[in-house]
Amino acid sequence: TRVFKVITGNVTIDGLTITNGFDRGTDCNNFPCGAGIFVQNGTVVTVSNSTLISNTASHFGGGIYNAGTVAVNNCVLSENVVDNQNSSGSGIYNAGAATINKSSLLDNVSAGEGGGISNIEGNLIVDHTVFSGNSASKGGGGIVNFFGASVITVSNSTFSDNSAGFGS
């Protein structure tokens, strides 16, 4: 089962290990998503000093699915999986506003796109973050960005040993 499902309000998650979340539900237009943390549109979630490891969703957001606003600070997202060939965003699937700061996305695996992060019509800011060993069978081993309304700003970050069918 999913570990956290945030459907309203402002939530702070600090100093936790979130592991072995598993989602096969239908929260995302009848698709499973957000095995570790699910953030619904209109909610605000801050995740700090935490580890999200070994969470699996069959479609979107093994570690975090975000349709609201999420800030990830000083966290490790590792070995999260989306396991369907049409899946996206093993570490983080962002369809809202996301800020990732001083974090590491390591060894996340997507059977589709976005091994580390998928940004789908979202606003994504990444600063002082490491992307290493992430993989996607299709596109974007580190980050994949879809659709014209999507905006990404990446600064002071490191990408190494990520792989994908294209755009590693």
MDAnalysis code that builds the backbone (N, CA, C; Angstrom):
import MDAnalysis as mda
import numpy as np

u = mda.Universe.empty(504, n_residues=168, atom_resindex=np.repeat(np.arange(168), 3), trajectory=True)
u.add_TopologyAttr("name", ["N", "CA", "C"] * 168)
u.add_TopologyAttr("resid", np.arange(1, 169))
u.add_TopologyAttr("resname", ["THR", "ARG", "VAL", "PHE", "LYS", "VAL", "ILE", "THR", "GLY", "ASN", "VAL", "THR", "ILE", "ASP", "GLY", "LEU", "THR", "ILE", "THR", "ASN", "GLY", "PHE", "ASP", "ARG", "GLY", "THR", "ASP", "CYS", "ASN", "ASN", "PHE", "PRO", "CYS", "GLY", "ALA", "GLY", "ILE", "PHE", "VAL", "GLN", "ASN", "GLY", "THR", "VAL", "VAL", "THR", "VAL", "SER", "ASN", "SER", "THR", "LEU", "ILE", "SER", "ASN", "THR", "ALA", "SER", "HIS", "PHE", "GLY", "GLY", "GLY", "ILE", "TYR", "ASN", "ALA", "GLY", "THR", "VAL", "ALA", "VAL", "ASN", "ASN", "CYS", "VAL", "LEU", "SER", "GLU", "ASN", "VAL", "VAL", "ASP", "ASN", "GLN", "ASN", "SER", "SER", "GLY", "SER", "GLY", "ILE", "TYR", "ASN", "ALA", "GLY", "ALA", "ALA", "THR", "ILE", "ASN", "LYS", "SER", "SER", "LEU", "LEU", "ASP", "ASN", "VAL", "SER", "ALA", "GLY", "GLU", "GLY", "GLY", "GLY", "ILE", "SER", "ASN", "ILE", "GLU", "GLY", "ASN", "LEU", "ILE", "VAL", "ASP", "HIS", "THR", "VAL", "PHE", "SER", "GLY", "ASN", "SER", "ALA", "SER", "LYS", "GLY", "GLY", "GLY", "GLY", "ILE", "VAL", "ASN", "PHE", "PHE", "GLY", "ALA", "SER", "VAL", "ILE", "THR", "VAL", "SER", "ASN", "SER", "THR", "PHE", "SER", "ASP", "ASN", "SER", "ALA", "GLY", "PHE", "GLY", "SER"])
u.atoms.positions = np.array([
    [0.826, -1.188, 0.000],
    [0.000, 0.000, 0.000],
    [0.873, 1.255, 0.000],
    [0.296, 2.353, -0.416],
    [0.974, 3.641, -0.421],
    [1.285, 4.041, 1.017],
    [2.416, 4.742, 1.214],
    [2.814, 5.134, 2.561],
    [2.091, 6.404, 3.005],
    [2.150, 7.497, 2.201],
    [1.455, 8.747, 2.540],
    [0.574, 9.173, 1.380],
    [-0.663, 9.548, 1.692],
    [-1.567, 10.133, 0.700],
    [-2.046, 11.461, 1.274],
    [-1.584, 12.565, 0.676],
    [-1.917, 13.901, 1.171],
    [-2.938, 14.503, 0.217],
    [-4.167, 14.682, 0.711],
    [-5.245, 15.144, -0.158],
    [-5.727, 16.553, 0.180],
    [-5.260, 17.114, 1.308],
    [-5.657, 18.468, 1.659],
    [-4.673, 19.063, 2.662],
    [-4.551, 20.395, 2.647],
    [-3.769, 21.099, 3.660],
    [-2.281, 21.197, 3.381],
    [-1.551, 21.567, 4.441],
    [-0.095, 21.706, 4.426],
    [0.488, 20.637, 5.339],
    [1.425, 19.851, 4.823],
    [1.993, 18.732, 5.580],
    [3.514, 18.821, 5.540],
    [4.143, 18.585, 6.685],
    [5.598, 18.504, 6.766],
    [5.987, 17.090, 7.166],
    [6.893, 16.510, 6.393],
    [7.458, 15.193, 6.685],
    [8.936, 15.419, 6.928],
    [9.424, 15.080, 8.118],
    [10.812, 15.382, 8.471],
    [11.452, 14.203, 9.209],
    [12.609, 13.766, 8.711],
    [13.392, 12.753, 9.401],
    [12.829, 11.347, 9.335],
    [12.118, 11.009, 8.264],
    [11.525, 9.677, 8.141],
    [12.204, 8.859, 7.054],
    [12.115, 7.550, 7.189],
    [12.449, 6.637, 6.102],
    [11.130, 6.076, 5.585],
    [10.885, 6.297, 4.298],
    [9.656, 5.847, 3.652],
    [10.060, 4.742, 2.685],
    [9.650, 3.508, 2.995],
    [10.144, 2.370, 2.232],
    [9.039, 1.354, 1.940],
    [9.224, 0.643, 0.836],
    [8.346, -0.451, 0.431],
    [6.899, -0.051, 0.193],
    [6.674, 1.231, -0.181],
    [5.346, 1.627, -0.614],
    [5.047, 0.947, -1.942],
    [3.803, 0.608, -2.144],
    [3.406, -0.114, -3.347],
    [2.034, 0.373, -3.758],
    [1.877, 0.837, -4.998],
    [0.575, 1.344, -5.392],
    [0.124, 0.745, -6.706],
    [-1.045, 0.183, -6.678],
    [-1.719, -0.315, -7.874],
    [-3.131, 0.255, -7.945],
    [-3.373, 1.346, -7.213],
    [-4.691, 1.989, -7.167],
    [-4.990, 2.768, -8.424],
    [-5.976, 3.648, -8.355],
    [-6.416, 4.378, -9.547],
    [-6.595, 5.870, -9.274],
    [-5.717, 6.457, -8.467],
    [-5.864, 7.867, -8.104],
    [-5.568, 8.844, -9.233],
    [-4.775, 8.457, -10.201],
    [-4.310, 9.382, -11.246],
    [-4.987, 9.068, -12.570],
    [-6.207, 9.547, -12.733],
    [-6.965, 9.271, -13.964],
    [-6.996, 7.785, -14.270],
    [-7.297, 7.016, -13.249],
    [-7.392, 5.556, -13.332],
    [-6.053, 4.849, -13.491],
    [-4.960, 5.527, -13.135],
    [-3.636, 4.902, -13.140],
    [-3.050, 4.916, -11.732],
    [-2.290, 3.890, -11.376],
    [-1.612, 3.856, -10.072],
    [-0.462, 4.860, -10.024],
    [-0.298, 5.533, -8.879],
    [0.768, 6.523, -8.777],
    [1.098, 6.823, -7.319],
    [2.303, 7.321, -7.094],
    [2.698, 7.804, -5.783],
    [2.791, 6.744, -4.714],
    [3.694, 5.784, -4.893],
    [3.814, 4.688, -3.925],
    [4.355, 5.156, -2.577],
    [5.343, 6.051, -2.580],
    [5.879, 6.573, -1.329],
    [5.037, 7.704, -0.775],
    [4.882, 8.762, -1.583],
    [4.080, 9.923, -1.187],
    [3.235, 10.372, -2.374],
    [1.939, 10.548, -2.140],
    [1.016, 11.072, -3.140],
    [0.591, 12.465, -2.682],
    [0.792, 13.492, -3.543],
    [0.443, 14.876, -3.212],
    [-0.635, 15.347, -4.196],
    [-1.822, 15.537, -3.688],
    [-2.953, 15.932, -4.527],
    [-2.902, 17.418, -4.874],
    [-3.507, 17.775, -5.990],
    [-3.624, 19.167, -6.416],
    [-4.221, 20.002, -5.283],
    [-3.633, 21.173, -5.019],
    [-4.128, 22.072, -3.987],
    [-3.500, 21.862, -2.617],
    [-2.641, 20.879, -2.478],
    [-1.972, 20.628, -1.203],
    [-0.519, 21.067, -1.268],
    [0.076, 21.290, -0.102],
    [1.480, 21.699, 0.009],
    [2.179, 20.710, 0.941],
    [3.255, 20.106, 0.453],
    [4.009, 19.133, 1.246],
    [5.480, 19.514, 1.239],
    [6.097, 19.504, 2.425],
    [7.541, 19.694, 2.561],
    [8.126, 18.405, 3.129],
    [9.093, 17.846, 2.408],
    [9.776, 16.628, 2.842],
    [11.229, 17.003, 3.107],
    [11.702, 16.812, 4.347],
    [13.064, 17.191, 4.722],
    [13.754, 16.065, 5.467],
    [15.067, 15.972, 5.248],
    [15.915, 15.051, 6.012],
    [15.356, 13.636, 6.038],
    [14.849, 13.195, 4.899],
    [14.183, 11.896, 4.822],
    [14.758, 11.055, 3.694],
    [14.480, 9.754, 3.762],
    [14.896, 8.807, 2.730],
    [13.663, 8.103, 2.191],
    [13.525, 8.106, 0.863],
    [12.470, 7.337, 0.203],
    [13.170, 6.256, -0.603],
    [12.993, 4.995, -0.206],
    [13.744, 3.900, -0.806],
    [12.838, 2.704, -1.090],
    [13.018, 2.130, -2.278],
    [12.342, 0.881, -2.671],
    [10.823, 0.986, -2.667],
    [10.300, 2.082, -3.218],
    [8.859, 2.239, -3.401],
    [8.533, 1.954, -4.865],
    [7.384, 1.298, -5.131],
    [7.047, 0.889, -6.492],
    [5.620, 1.275, -6.855],
    [5.490, 1.992, -7.970],
    [4.178, 2.278, -8.563],
    [4.206, 1.747, -9.989],
    [3.075, 1.289, -10.472],
    [3.096, 0.737, -11.822],
    [3.068, 1.810, -12.907],
    [2.722, 3.055, -12.564],
    [2.692, 4.074, -13.612],
    [3.467, 5.349, -13.288],
    [3.102, 6.083, -12.249],
    [3.692, 7.400, -12.051],
    [4.178, 7.592, -10.617],
    [5.432, 8.045, -10.470],
    [5.933, 8.442, -9.160],
    [6.152, 7.315, -8.182],
    [7.214, 6.548, -8.387],
    [7.547, 5.509, -7.414],
    [7.809, 6.089, -6.039],
    [8.650, 7.121, -5.970],
    [8.945, 7.785, -4.702],
    [7.893, 8.811, -4.341],
    [7.718, 9.807, -5.230],
    [6.750, 10.890, -4.991],
    [5.963, 11.161, -6.273],
    [4.642, 11.254, -6.131],
    [3.781, 11.769, -7.190],
    [3.275, 13.124, -6.708],
    [3.524, 14.179, -7.488],
    [3.131, 15.523, -7.074],
    [2.234, 16.191, -8.115],
    [1.014, 16.530, -7.690],
    [0.128, 17.353, -8.504],
    [-0.139, 18.686, -7.814],
    [0.410, 18.856, -6.612],
    [0.243, 20.091, -5.848],
    [1.535, 20.873, -5.814],
    [2.007, 21.157, -4.600],
    [3.274, 21.851, -4.397],
    [4.098, 21.032, -3.426],
    [5.324, 20.700, -3.829],
    [6.193, 19.909, -2.958],
    [7.585, 20.521, -2.918],
    [8.178, 20.524, -1.715],
    [9.578, 20.909, -1.528],
    [10.290, 19.710, -0.927],
    [11.397, 19.320, -1.540],
    [12.198, 18.188, -1.070],
    [13.570, 18.741, -0.701],
    [13.906, 18.685, 0.589],
    [15.145, 19.279, 1.082],
    [15.984, 18.249, 1.830],
    [17.244, 18.112, 1.394],
    [18.187, 17.237, 2.088],
    [17.644, 15.816, 2.228],
    [17.194, 15.266, 1.114],
    [16.609, 13.924, 1.096],
    [17.360, 13.015, 0.134],
    [17.178, 11.711, 0.321],
    [17.680, 10.704, -0.603],
    [16.487, 9.935, -1.145],
    [16.383, 9.874, -2.476],
    [15.385, 9.041, -3.143],
    [16.157, 7.989, -3.917],
    [16.032, 6.734, -3.498],
    [16.882, 5.683, -4.035],
    [16.102, 4.395, -4.285],
    [16.417, 3.758, -5.406],
    [15.891, 2.436, -5.745],
    [14.370, 2.401, -5.826],
    [13.772, 3.534, -6.196],
    [12.331, 3.571, -6.433],
    [12.076, 3.138, -7.866],
    [10.880, 2.582, -8.124],
    [10.604, 1.955, -9.412],
    [9.210, 2.334, -9.907],
    [9.100, 2.580, -11.215],
    [7.826, 2.529, -11.922],
    [7.992, 1.451, -12.978],
    [7.102, 0.456, -12.964],
    [7.408, -0.781, -13.678],
    [6.546, -1.093, -14.891],
    [5.813, -0.126, -15.412],
    [5.021, -0.321, -16.614],
    [5.725, 0.386, -17.764],
    [5.687, -0.174, -18.965],
    [6.406, 0.432, -20.093],
    [5.894, 1.828, -20.441],
    [4.695, 2.192, -20.005],
    [4.161, 3.536, -20.213],
    [4.297, 4.397, -18.966],
    [5.164, 3.987, -18.054],
    [5.323, 4.667, -16.770],
    [6.282, 5.853, -16.883],
    [6.330, 6.637, -15.792],
    [7.159, 7.827, -15.803],
    [7.460, 8.281, -14.374],
    [8.693, 8.717, -14.140],
    [9.057, 9.325, -12.866],
    [9.278, 8.357, -11.726],
    [10.364, 7.608, -11.792],
    [10.646, 6.634, -10.725],
    [10.903, 7.306, -9.389],
    [11.770, 8.312, -9.375],
    [12.036, 9.037, -8.139],
    [10.909, 9.995, -7.827],
    [10.640, 10.908, -8.784],
    [9.590, 11.922, -8.616],
    [8.860, 12.121, -9.942],
    [7.543, 12.137, -9.872],
    [6.704, 12.540, -10.994],
    [6.095, 13.873, -10.599],
    [6.396, 14.928, -11.366],
    [5.915, 16.264, -11.023],
    [4.957, 16.785, -12.086],
    [3.720, 17.036, -11.661],
    [2.726, 17.675, -12.519],
    [2.207, 18.942, -11.844],
    [2.971, 19.426, -10.858],
    [2.595, 20.640, -10.130],
    [3.786, 21.567, -10.040],
    [4.106, 21.987, -8.818],
    [5.284, 22.822, -8.567],
    [6.176, 22.070, -7.593],
    [7.427, 21.857, -7.996],
    [8.354, 21.107, -7.147],
    [9.694, 21.822, -7.055],
    [10.240, 21.851, -5.835],
    [11.589, 22.360, -5.593],
    [12.374, 21.256, -4.918],
    [13.499, 20.890, -5.529],
    [14.361, 19.842, -4.996],
    [15.688, 20.500, -4.646],
    [16.103, 20.429, -3.378],
    [17.287, 21.137, -2.918],
    [18.154, 20.235, -2.038],
    [19.447, 20.221, -2.332],
    [20.430, 19.481, -1.526],
    [19.998, 18.040, -1.290],
    [19.610, 17.380, -2.374],
    [19.116, 16.009, -2.291],
    [19.862, 15.122, -3.270],
    [19.603, 13.818, -3.201],
    [20.216, 12.849, -4.104],
    [19.149, 11.913, -4.645],
    [19.154, 11.738, -5.966],
    [18.310, 10.746, -6.616],
    [19.239, 9.692, -7.177],
    [19.194, 8.483, -6.608],
    [20.178, 7.446, -6.882],
    [19.506, 6.125, -7.255],
    [19.930, 5.550, -8.375],
    [19.549, 4.181, -8.733],
    [18.043, 3.948, -8.814],
    [17.308, 4.951, -9.260],
    [15.877, 4.787, -9.503],
    [15.696, 4.218, -10.909],
    [14.654, 3.390, -11.118],
    [14.493, 2.675, -12.381],
    [13.074, 2.845, -12.925],
    [13.004, 3.295, -14.185],
    [11.724, 3.425, -14.876],
    [11.674, 2.493, -16.074],
    [10.600, 1.706, -16.166],
    [10.386, 0.874, -17.351],
    [9.941, 1.736, -18.532],
    [9.621, 3.003, -18.260],
    [9.231, 3.947, -19.303],
    [10.202, 5.105, -19.355],
    [9.766, 6.275, -18.857],
    [10.578, 7.483, -18.951],
    [10.826, 8.106, -17.579],
    [11.890, 8.899, -17.499],
    [12.188, 9.631, -16.278],
    [12.670, 8.764, -15.135],
    [13.912, 8.307, -15.227],
    [14.482, 7.502, -14.141],
    [14.558, 8.268, -12.835],
    [15.072, 9.495, -12.878],
    [15.148, 10.326, -11.677],
    [13.870, 11.112, -11.466],
    [13.584, 12.012, -12.422],
    [12.391, 12.874, -12.331],
    [11.722, 12.974, -13.698],
    [10.382, 12.933, -13.689],
    [9.576, 13.304, -14.854],
    [8.836, 14.579, -14.510],
    [8.985, 15.583, -15.366],
    [8.289, 16.852, -15.196],
    [7.268, 16.972, -16.316],
    [5.993, 16.865, -15.959],
    [4.922, 16.826, -16.945],
    [4.021, 18.042, -16.735],
    [4.193, 19.032, -17.568],
    [3.442, 20.289, -17.456],
    [3.575, 20.895, -16.065],
    [4.725, 20.706, -15.427],
    [4.964, 21.237, -14.094],
    [6.049, 22.296, -14.093],
    [6.239, 22.896, -12.939],
    [7.350, 23.811, -12.718],
    [8.304, 23.136, -11.753],
    [9.546, 22.969, -12.180],
    [10.528, 22.215, -11.414],
    [11.782, 23.055, -11.226],
    [12.211, 23.188, -9.960],
    [13.464, 23.853, -9.631],
    [14.339, 22.838, -8.916],
    [15.559, 22.644, -9.421],
    [16.507, 21.704, -8.832],
    [17.793, 22.451, -8.521],
    [18.290, 22.347, -7.276],
    [19.505, 23.041, -6.881],
    [20.323, 22.150, -5.950],
    [21.631, 22.127, -6.168],
    [22.553, 21.363, -5.324],
    [22.082, 19.927, -5.119],
    [21.760, 19.256, -6.219],
    [21.227, 17.897, -6.165],
    [22.046, 16.975, -7.058],
    [22.199, 15.727, -6.619],
    [22.963, 14.708, -7.349],
    [22.002, 13.709, -7.984],
    [22.211, 13.446, -9.279],
    [21.483, 12.419, -10.017],
    [22.513, 11.394, -10.468],
    [22.440, 10.179, -9.945],
    [23.435, 9.173, -10.299],
    [22.821, 7.779, -10.356],
    [23.136, 7.047, -11.426],
    [22.714, 5.665, -11.549],
    [21.246, 5.460, -11.844],
    [20.539, 6.528, -12.213],
    [19.121, 6.395, -12.558],
    [19.000, 5.871, -13.989],
    [17.921, 5.129, -14.270],
    [17.768, 4.598, -15.621],
    [16.311, 4.609, -16.056],
    [16.140, 4.753, -17.371],
    [14.816, 4.716, -17.987],
    [14.927, 3.945, -19.294],
    [14.002, 3.038, -19.519],
    [14.027, 2.249, -20.754],
    [13.795, 3.118, -21.981],
    [13.013, 4.169, -21.827],
    [12.746, 5.069, -22.945],
    [13.610, 6.318, -22.811],
    [13.082, 7.421, -22.294],
    [13.829, 8.673, -22.287],
    [14.068, 9.252, -20.912],
    [15.166, 10.015, -20.799],
    [15.443, 10.788, -19.598],
    [15.892, 9.973, -18.408],
    [17.127, 9.506, -18.435],
    [17.664, 8.774, -17.290],
    [17.699, 9.622, -16.031],
    [18.152, 10.873, -16.147],
    [18.188, 11.785, -15.000],
    [16.880, 12.528, -14.840],
    [16.523, 13.327, -15.861],
    [15.270, 14.097, -15.866],
    [14.676, 14.038, -17.270],
    [13.363, 13.897, -17.351],
    [12.665, 14.053, -18.622],
    [11.619, 15.146, -18.432],
    [11.463, 15.988, -19.468],
    [10.543, 17.121, -19.419],
    [9.561, 16.998, -20.586],
    [8.249, 17.026, -20.273],
    [7.229, 16.878, -21.308],
    [6.356, 18.110, -21.406],
    [5.934, 18.387, -22.614],
    [4.919, 19.371, -22.949],
    [5.412, 20.806, -22.766],
    [4.897, 21.675, -23.616],
    [5.367, 23.043, -23.707],
    [5.206, 23.890, -22.454],
    [4.236, 23.568, -21.607],
    [4.015, 24.384, -20.415],
    [4.987, 24.048, -19.286],
    [5.771, 22.997, -19.456],
    [6.716, 22.583, -18.415],
    [7.907, 23.523, -18.354],
    [8.326, 23.858, -17.128],
    [9.482, 24.732, -16.924],
    [10.424, 24.056, -15.933],
    [11.704, 23.976, -16.327],
    [12.712, 23.393, -15.440],
    [13.861, 24.372, -15.282],
    [14.313, 24.549, -14.036],
    [15.533, 25.294, -13.741],
    [16.423, 24.381, -12.917],
    [17.626, 24.098, -13.425],
    [18.590, 23.243, -12.716],
    [19.866, 24.043, -12.518],
    [20.361, 24.079, -11.266],
    [21.614, 24.776, -10.993],
    [22.422, 24.015, -9.943],
    [23.738, 24.163, -10.033],
    [24.666, 23.611, -9.041],
    [24.420, 22.143, -8.742],
    [24.111, 21.361, -9.767],
    [23.768, 19.954, -9.584],
    [24.691, 19.070, -10.403],
    [24.734, 17.782, -10.060],
    [25.622, 16.825, -10.714],
    [24.815, 15.678, -11.306],
    [25.125, 15.335, -12.566],
    [24.514, 14.196, -13.254],
    [25.632, 13.239, -13.639],
    [25.541, 11.982, -13.184],
    [26.553, 10.998, -13.552],
    [25.958, 9.608, -13.636],
    [26.403, 8.859, -14.626],
    [26.048, 7.443, -14.779],
    [24.552, 7.192, -14.855],
    [23.792, 8.131, -15.396],
    [22.381, 7.904, -15.669],
    [22.267, 7.322, -17.080],
    [21.241, 6.528, -17.336],
    [21.104, 5.928, -18.662],
    [19.645, 5.884, -19.097],
    [19.466, 5.892, -20.426],
    [18.118, 5.833, -20.989],
    [18.212, 5.405, -22.439],
    [17.066, 4.980, -22.995],
    [17.007, 4.675, -24.409],
    [17.401, 5.894, -25.237],
    [17.041, 7.087, -24.774],
    [17.505, 8.359, -25.335],
    [17.477, 9.403, -24.232],
    [18.357, 10.406, -24.301],
    [18.383, 11.506, -23.339],
    [18.751, 11.102, -21.927],
    [19.938, 10.517, -21.772],
    [20.316, 10.047, -20.436],
    [20.795, 11.177, -19.559],
])
